[in-house]
Amino acid sequence: MGNLREKLLSFLSSVKQSKTVSLVLILAVVAAIPLTVYISQKQQDIRQRAAEAQPSQVIEKLTSDLLNANKDYGRPGIASIDKEKQLVEMTSIASQRKEKLLQEIESDPASFLRHAVLTETKSQFPAQIQSLIENKLETQGKLLVLHFDDFNKKESKTAYKLERSESRARIHSVDSISQNIYNLHFAQVPPDFLPNSIVRIKGITLGNDVVLPGSQAPFVSIVSEPVVQRTGDVTLAVILFKFANTTTEPFSMDAVRSTMFTSNNSVENFYNENSFGQLRVDGTNSGVFGWYTIPYTDTSSCNYESWSSAASQQAQNAGVDLTNYTYKVYVFPNVPSCNYAGFAFIAGNRSWINGYNDTRIFAHELGHNFGEEHANALSCGSSAIGSGCFEIEYGDPYDVMGSAATTYHFNAPHKIREGWISGTGVSDVTQAGVYTLVPLETSSSGTKVLRIAKPDSIYTSEAYYVSYRRPIGFDSSIQEEGTRGVSIHVGSYNPTKTKLVDVTPGSLNGFLDATLSDNSYFYDSNNNISVLQTSHSDSSATVRVTFSPPPTPTTPTPSPTPVPQQIIELNAGWNLVGLTVEKGISYKASDFARELNVSLGNGSVVNVIAWDNGRYIVHTVGQSANDFYIIPDQAYFVRATTSGRAAITGSRLPLSSMSIPNGWSLIAFPQSMSFFNITNAESLLLAMRWKRVDAEYIIRWFAGRYIVHRYQNSSNNFPIVPGEGYFIYNPGSAGTFYLP
């Protein structure tokens, strides 16, 4: 044990000594004039009073104070100096009221409408106060829908905007950005309009924010719908920009060009394959431009519109004609205040990438530009379908618009919406029968998708989409759980957002195995629809669809079920291992040692050691001290006196999310992660960083010595093996390494 401890502590010491911390002190001198002091005192007094009340009471009080102050301001015979002070006080009250109302717009648009009571009396206030008061608005423009994607937390946000058409002549010639773009907020559920539709709105505005009381006419109505290009040739202008305080460029132009256009797994190749050659990203006539330095710093708020406008202007000044490109992709060094990996206008022509050069993220945001929303999953508890279901954002692990760990094809309903599968490729099932499906990835003729209408969703026009996936092309890393049979999605007849049905509810692998196997079925009792898979092969899957309770599947002769087990190879001396089988929450170090000794012989395993908060916890076999619990995603040192193979029985452990603290930790994975393109030390560190865990070192204990791999260093890039343990060093904040 001493030799092991010395080796590790020596390495830890060398890492810690390489870290330096610098402190920067900033001194500011503030000068003030009496009127400024007066304003500051008034604002502080108002803020203090506001903090002591509830938001609704605060706004009502500020409204009342503003009305009273306006009355006092209008009284005749007031000295000019007093009138100036009254105007200052009124401005302070109106500013505080506006601030609170804007906060309410974000948190509760309906409540904002109840408190926006000054639209009729606005003209009675002084001119400089009127700009701080809400107003009625009726206008027309283009509906813009912007998706913000946080793949790390599997969260997204949707923002609605209106680009006013009557002022388009004043909009910037390169980027469609101006003060004539309003932020839209809905007091009810937002309407399901196609993005880029021309709509007419009627609501209450405060600054650039508009609240609409309803989701139908007269508050919002469609004037015309857009045509989105989903086939033919498209060109991309990838614009790289950095900030005035940026010292380095996170990746080269050549690296981005490779990701987008020239590598085998490029965005260009992905969409060409995904669409069966119908949507062609023209890499020859596309371009990567930059890096441009814009006159902003990365310490400000996420002002992505102004940033991209400045970058576009610099590109134009450098001779780039951006009107030659169908889509513009803006890439910039990571800015924490933006909170998201990427964001894009749905059915628009712009997207933003926050610090990544990643095929999957580029392809995802372009998918929004092509008109698609997210590939979600539908969770119904212990049933595949039923009541009490809810959507899981990004829940589909086999679609680049979902939680796919790599660039997987669009799912069936998304491909149909794009127009890439049509005609005989889609069969609308209206009567019972046997149907054969060819793989979704192939361009060969044959039915790729069955569409079965759901009678209980007559108002939303939803249907089931049945399709079959195989490990082909960009889908080649989908493992057996996703290719053993058909999958079923729910979507409308023109689906922007899809929901994967979990046809194996309660399984350990969640939606990773949401496919039917032979002689298994899906049944919707509410609509009396059943889908029974009868067979599958590399080239097709066959299902029987009935509009009645499912038929009894053919039961094959049962064969003995093997007991799942983990085989652990132990060497005499120290070994670093983790579990790949489920042992329950009460499984302790003594239990682990006892089970190992059953195979190796009593007395072979003498110590089991955990690493906890920077120290070793040593359990000695035969003693009760330090008998800690064994946790599945952690690794443990095992000291054996003899070499041999030991069997640990239990059910198969699923992959799960794991917490990575600051500093050193011991981790282990129960399954291969090649499905997520994680096969070696570098790909694991890269995946962790993609999930915002800044892991810098990973260490393997192998053949009696430590093998150290550092991020972005080509040496010692060892394989990641299920059941093997590793030290991880995270110099940043604690985080969670999410796995789908």
N, C-alpha and C positions, 0 to 999 in steps of 0.2 A: 504493500500500500504506500509506503514511503516514497519509493521510486516513482510511482504513478503521480503522487501528489506533487513531487518536486518538478517533474516535467511540465505538468499543467500550470503550476504557479509561476514557473519561469516564463512560460509563454504569455500568461496573463500580464505579468509585470512588464514585459517588453511592449505589449500593446498599449497599456495604460501610460507608459512613459512617452509614447509618441503623440499623445493628445495634449494640445495646448488650449488654454482658454484666454481670450482677450476681452477686456472690458473697455467700452467706449463711453466716456462721459460727455454729455451734450449740455452746454450752458446757453440759456436764452435770456436776453434782457428785454423786458416789456415796458414800453412807455405808454402812458394813458393821459387823456385829456378829461376834464371834468364831465363832459357829456357822455363820454364812453364809460366812465365810472358809474354814472347815473343809470345808463342802460344795463350795465352788468349787474348792478344792485337790484334793479327791477326784475331782470330775468331770473336771478338767483332766488328772489323772493317768490316768484310765480312757480318756479320749479319745486321749491321746498313745499309750498302749499299743495301742489299737484301730486307730489309723491305720497302725501298722507291720505289720498282718497282713491277710490276705485276708478278705473278708466272712464266708465260712463259718467260717473259723478264729476270727474275732472273736466270732461268735455262740456257737460251741461253748465258747470260753474264758469268755465272760460267763455262760453257763448254768452252767458248772462253778463259777465264782466265787460265783454266787448260791446254789447248793446248799450250798457250804462255809460261806458267811456265815450261812446259815440254821441250819446245825448249831451254829456258834459262838454264835449268838444264843439258841439254846434251851438252852445249858448252864446248870445251876444255879449259884448263888453269885456271879453277876456283878454288880458295883456298878451302880447305876442310871445314873450318868453314863457308864460304859463301855457300858452297854446302849443308851443314847441315841446314842452315837457309832456303835455297831454298826448300829443301825437306819438312821442317816443313810447309812452306807456301803452298806448293803444297798439302800436306796432309790435311791442313785446308780447302783449296778450294774444294778438292775432297770430303771431309766429308760433307761440306755444300751442295754440289751438290747432293750427295747421299741422304741426309736428305730431300731435296726438291723433288727429284724424287720419293722417297718412299711416300711422302705426295700426290704426283700426282697419284701414283698407286691407292691409296685409293679413290681419288676424281674423277679422269678421266683417266682410263687406256689407252684409245685411244691417249690422249695427251702425256702420258708417252712414247708411242711407237714413236711418232714424235720427241721426244727429246732424245731418247736413241740412239745416233749416234756414240758412241765410240766402238762398238763391234768389228769393223774391225781393229781398231788401238790400241786396249787394250794392246797388247804385246809390244808396243813401250814405255810403261810407266814403271817406277821402280816397282819392285815386290810388295812393300808395298802399292803402289797406285792402282795396278791392282785389289786388293780385294775390292776396293771402286767403281769400274766401272762395268757397266752392261755387260752381256755376253749372247751369244746364248746358248740355251739349247734344247736338244732333248732327251727325256727319256720316260720310261714306268713305270707304277705303278698303285696302287689302288686308285680310285676316292673316296674321303671321303667327305660327305656333312654334315655339322654341322648346326643345327637350334638353335638359341638363342631366348628365349621366354620372352617377357615382357607383362604379362597378365594385369598389371596395366594400361599401356598406350595402350594396344592392338596393340603392334608393335612387329615385329620380324626381325631378321637379318639372312641371310643364308651365311655361309662361305664354300668355296670349298678348298679342300686340296688334295695333291697327296702324297701318301706314296710310295717312290721309291722301286721297287721290286728288282733291282739289288744289293741293299745294305741291304736287310732284315736280313742278318746274324748278322749285327751290331746293330740291333734294340733291345731295352731293352726286356728281356725275359718275363717281367710281363706286362708292358704297351707298346703298339705300339707307342713309341714316340722317336724321335731322330732328328738329324740335317738333316736326309734324308726325312723329311716331308716338302713339299713346300706349300706355300699359293698361290692358283690359283686366278687370276683375268682375266676377260674377257672383251675385247674391244667391243664385241657385246653381245647380250642376251646369257646367259649361256645355254649349251645344255641340253636337257631333258633326260639325261642318268640315268640309274638306279644307285643309290649309291652303292659303293663297286665293281663296274665294273672295270676290268683291262683296262686302256686306254693308248694310246700313245699320247704324247704332243710335240709340237714344238713351242717355244716362246722365249721371252727375260727375263732373270732373273737378279735380283739385290738382293743379299743376299739370303734370303729364300722366296722371292716373285717372282712369274712368271706371266708375262702378255702374254696372247694368243691373237693373232690378230683376230682370227675367232672362230666360234663354230662348224666347220666341218673340215674334213680332208683337208689339211695335218696338221692343227694346233691341232686338237684333234679328235681321232677316237677310237672306241671300239675294244678291242682285245677279251674280253670275258665278259659275264654277270654273276652276282652272283646268288646263290640260297639262299633265305631268309627263315628262319624257321618261319612259321606262325601257325603251328599245332604241336601237341605232347607236351611232357613235357619240360619245361625250368626251369632253376635254376638261382637265383639271389644272388650275393654277394653285400650286402649293406655295404659300407665302410665309417665309420664316422671318420672324422679327424678335428682337430682344429689347431690353429696357435701358434707359440712360445709366442705371446703376448696375447693369449686368456685366460681369467681367469675362464670362466664358460662354461658349455656345455648347449646349448639351449634346449635340450630335452634328455631324457634317452634312452638307447638302447632298453629297454622294450617298450617305447612309439613308437619307430620306428618299432619294431617287430610287434606291434599291428597294426599299420597302413598298413604295407606291407603284413602281413601274417595271423594274428589271429583274428582280429575284424570282425564283421559281414559285415562291409563296406570296407574290406581290398582290396588292389590291387589284391591279389590272387583271392578273390571271384569275383571281378569285371571282370577280364579277363576270368575266368572260365565261368561266366554267359554270358558275351558279345560275346564269341566265341561259345556258345552252347556246352561247354566242349571240344572243339577241340584244343584250346591252353590252356594248364594246367600249371599254375605257381605252381611249386612243392615247397610249403613252408617247407615241412619236410626236404628236402635236400638243401634248401637255407639257408642263414645265415646273421646275422647282426654282424659286427665286429668293434672294436674301443672302446672308442675314442683314436685315435692315434694323438700325437702331432708332427707335421712336422716342419722342420727347416726353416720356412718362417713366415713372419708377414702378417697380413691382411691389412697393410697400403700400400703395394706395388701394382702394377698393377695386373690385373686379369690373373695371370699366372696359369690357371687351369690345363694345361698339366703337368707342373712340380710338382704342388701340388699333383695331383692324382698319379703321378709316385712315389713320396716320400711316400705317404700313402700306396700304393700297396707294396712297398718294406718293410715297417714296418709290414704290415699284413703278408707278406711272412716270415719275420724274426720271427714273433710270431707263426709260424707254420701253417698258412693258405695257402692251395694250391689253388690259384685262377684259375688254369687251370680246376678245377672241376666245374666251374660255367659258364653258358651260357652268362650271362650279369653281368656287374659291374656298380653299382650305387654309386656315390660319394656324400656324404652329408657333408656340412661344415657350420659353423656359417655365418650369413649374412655378405657379403663383398660388400659395396656400389660400389666399382670400377668395379664390375662385371656387374652391371646394369640390370641383368636379373634374373628372378626367377629360371630358369632352362635352360639347354641346352643339346643337345644330337646329336649323329651321326645318320643320317637317314640310316636305314638298317645296322647300326653298333652295337657294343656290349657295348658301354659306354655312361653314362649320368651323369650330374652334377646337384645337387640341392643346391641352394644358400639360406640357412637359413630357410628352410621349412620342416615340417613333415606333409604333406598334401596328402591325397589319390589322389586328382585330379591332382596335379602337378606330383607326381610319375607316375600316369597312363598316363598322357600326354607325358612325356618325353620317357617312354617306348614305347608309340605308335610310336614315331619317330624311335626308335630302331627296331620296327617291320616293318618299311618301309613306314609309313604314313607321309604325310605332313599335312597342316592345313585344317580344315573345315571352308571355307570362305563363304561369302554371296555375291550375285550378286545384285547390286543396279542399276536400270534402270529408276530412277526418278518416274514419275507418271504412268509408265507402268510396267507390270511384266517382259516383255522381249522386246528387241528392240535395237535400236542403242544408242550409247553414254553410254553404261553400264560400270560399273567399279566394281572391287572386293573390298570387305571389309575384311581385315585380321581378322581372328578369328570370322567372323560374324555369324557363325551358332551357335545359343544358345542351340541346342539340341545334341551336339556332344562334347565329352571330348577333341577332337582335335580342337574345336572352342572356343566359349566364354561361354560354359556351366558353370554355377555357381557351379555345383557339378559334380559327375562322371557319366555322361550319356553315354549310348551306342554309339558305332560308328554308323554313318549314313549308309544308304544302299550301296552307291558305295564303301565306305571304307570296309564294311563287305564282299562285293563281291571280292574286291582286295585281302583281307586276305585269301580268300578261305573258309570263314565260311558260306557263302550262295552260293550255286551252284546248278547245275542240275535243278530240277523242281522248286526250290526256286526262280529262275530268269526266267522271260518270256520275250523273245525278240519280241516286238510287231511290226508286219509288215503289218497288216491289221486291219481295223476297227472292233470293237467288244466291248462286255461288259466283264469286268474282275473283279474278286474278289480277294482282298488281305487280308492275315492274318497279325496280328501285327508283326512288325520287331523284337520284343523282345522274341517271343515264339519259342520254339524248335519243335513245331508241324509241320506236313507236310502241304503243300499248298504253293501257290505262295506268296512270300514276297515282290518281287520287279518286277516292269515292267521297261524294258529298251527300249527306243524309239530312234532310230538313228536320228541325226540332219543332214539333207543333206547339209546344208550350212557350215558344219565344216568338210568337207571331208579330209582336210589335218591334222586336229587335232583329228579326229575320236571321236568327242564328241557325247554324247547322253543325253537324259533326263532319270532320275531315279525316278520312282514314288513309294512311300512306305507309310506305315501307322504305326503310333506310338500309344502306349497305356501306361498308368501309371502302369507299371509292373516292379518289381524288382528294379534295380538301376535307372530305369526311373520312379519310383513311384511318384516323386514330380513334374513331368511335368503336368502343369495345363491344363484346358479345351482348351485354345487357341492353344495348341500344339498337342492335341489329338482328336480334333473334326473332323478330316479328313486327307486326304493324303497330304504329302509334296513332293516337286519336287526339285531335285538337277541336276546340270549340271556337268558332268565329262567325261573324256575320257573312252575308253574301258578298260584301265588299270590305273584307277585314283589314283594318290598319293595325289592330291589336289582336293577338291570338292567345289562347289559353290551352296549355297541354294538360290532358286528363291523366291522372295517376291511375292507370288500370291495375296497378299492383299496390293498393294502399296498405300501409303498415310495414312495407319492406324496409330493411336497414339502409338501402341505397337511395331512398327518396325517389326523385324523378329520374335518376340515372337509369333505372330499369323500368320506366313507364312504357313498356311494350308488352304485347301479348306473346305468349309462347304457344306452341302447337297444343291443341285441345284445351285452350283456355279461352275465356270469353269476357266481353264487356256487356253489361245490361243496364239500360235506362228504364226503370220500371214506370216512371211517370209518363214517358212517351212510348213505352212498349217497343223499344228498339234494342236488338241484340246483335252483336258482332262476334262470331266464333271463328278463331283461326284454326284451319284444318291442317295446313302444312306450310313450309317455307323452304327455300333453297337460295343459292347464291344469286339466282336470276329472277326469282318471283316469290310472292306470298299469296296464298289462297285463303279466302275468308267466306263464311256463310252469313249473310245478313237476313234476319227475319224480323217481322213486326209482331212478335209474340214472345212469351218467355223463352229463354234460351234452351236449345235442345240439350239433352244429356250428352256430354262429350264422351268419346270413346276412351275407356279407361285401359291403359296398357297394363300388362302384367307387372306388378311392382317388383322392384329389385331391392336388395338390402341397401339401406341408406348408410353410406360411410359416415363415421363420426369425424366432424371437422377437427383438424389439429394443426398445430404449428410445430415444425421441426426446427430446433435450435442447435446449431453446431457450436459446441463449446470447446475451447482450447484450455489446456492446463495453464493456469494463470488468470489474467484479467480479461474479461469480455464485456462489451458494451452492447446491450440488447434492449428491445422493446417488444410488446405484445402485438400479435396480429389476430388474436382470438378474444372473444368477450369472456370475462371472468367474473363480472359483477362488481358492485361497489364495496363489498366486504373482503375482497381478495387482498391479502397482505404479503409482505416480504417473506414471512415464514411459510405461507402457503406456496408461494412461488418456488422457494428453495426446496420444499418438500416434494413438489411435483417434478422438479428437475432431478432430484435424487432418486426418484422412482426409476428413471431410465438409466441414470449414471451409476447408481449404487449409493447407499447411505454413506454420508461423510464426504462425498465428492464435492458438493457445493458448500463452501464454508462462510461466505459473506455475500450479502446483497446491499448495494450502496446507492443512495439517492443523492442528487445535487439540489439543494434548496437554499435560495437566497444567498448564494455565494459561499456555501459551506457544504461539506459532505455529511450525510447522516448514515452511519454504518450499523447495519443489522448483522449480528453474528448468529449463525445457525445454532439452535439449542438454547439461546438466551431470549428473554422476553423484552429486553430493552430495544428501543428504536424500531419497533415492528410497524413500520409505516404502510400505508395503503399503496397498492400498485395502480397507477393511472395509465390508461391506454396510450395516450399520445406523448408520454414521457419515456425516457430511456434510463437504464440502470446498469451499473457495473456489477458483474457477477464474477466472483473468484472461485475457480474450481481447481481441485488437486489433480484431476485426470481429464483427458480429452474424450469426447464422445458426442453422440447425438441424443437429444432429449426431446420428448413429445409432450406438448401442452394441449389439452383438449378444450374445445369451446366453440361457439358459433362464430362465424366470420365477422370481424370488426369492420364497420364502414369507415370511410374517410370522414373527418369532421374538422370543424374550425378549431384552431388552437391559439392560446394566448402566448405571445412572445414578449417577455418583460424586457426592461432595459438591462443591459449587461449580458451575462452568460446564462444560458439555460441548456438543458438536455432534452432533446426531442427524438421521437421515433414515429414512423409511419406504418400503419397496419397493412397497407396495400400498395401495389405499384401505382405510381402517378404518371406513367407514360401517357395515360388518357388525357392528362392536362399538359402534355409536352414537358413534364418535369422528369428528367432521366438522370441528371448528374448534378454535381455541386453548384456549378454556375447557373444552370437553369432554375434550381431551387432558390438561390439568392435573388435572381432576376424576378421570379414570380413573387417572392416576398416583397421586394421593392415595388413591384407593380401594385401590390396590395397595401402600400404605404407602411411597410415594416422595413426599416432601413438596415437590415442585416448586412454585416460587412465580412464576417468570417464564418466558416463552417469547418469543423474539425472531426476527422474520423479516427477511431482507435482501431488499428488493423495490424495484426501480426506483432503485437507488443510495442507499437510505436504510434505516435500521433502523426497524421497526415493533414496538413493545413492548406485550405484553399481560401484565397481572398477574392472578393468581388472584382470582376473585370481583370482577373489575372489568369493567364492561360495554364499555369502550372497546377499540378495536383487536382485536376478536375475529375474526381473519382465518381463512381456511380452511386445513386441513391437506391438502397436495397430495403425492401419491406422487412421490418423486424430488427433492423440494425439501428443503433443509436448514434446520435451526433451532437456535438457541442455547437451551439449557435451563439455568435456575439452580435448583439444589437446595441450600437452606441447611441441610438436615438430614443425617442419616447416609446413606452410600451404600446403594443398594438395587437391586433388579431389577424392571424393568417387565415382568411376565409377560403374554404373550398366549397364548390357547388354541392 
